[in-house]
């Protein structure tokens, strides 16, 4: 069984909470932040199962910034992560 360690972001949007995995571009929502995280977990699992069914799981994860360590895929370590504003 393959294990994927991903980063989950949760933010408020209107009256609900959104769970988002930026690297896989998968999102879901819930009434609470915990609901959004649980819903995101299910959405990510379904996405990965679909990729596995299509035979593209390894390629999708590698192209999305994950490295394989045995049976576990982990996000590549970021050297920097900055917030940058552009004014026009």
VENNORFEN-V695084 format. One line per field, one symbol per residue. ss: DSSP state (A for helix, B for strand, O for the rest). phi: phi as a letter, one per 30 degrees, with the letter a starting at -180 (. if undefined). burial: b if it has 16 or more other C-alpha atoms within 10 Angstrom, else e. A space follows every 10 residues. Layout:
BEGIN
ss=???
phi=???
burial=???
END
This chain:
BEGIN
ss=OOBBBOOOBB BBBOOBBBBB BOOOOBBBBB OOAAAAAAAA AAAAAAAAAA AAAAOOAAAA AAAOOBBBBO OBBBBOOOOO OOOOOOOO
phi=.dcccbcccb bdbicbcccb cddchcbaba dbdddddddd edddeddddd ddddiceddd dddcjcccbi cccbdddddb bccbcccb
burial=eeebebebeb eeeeeebbbb beebeebbbb ebbebbbbbb bebbeebbee beeeeebbee beeeebbbee eebbbeeeee eeeeeeee
END
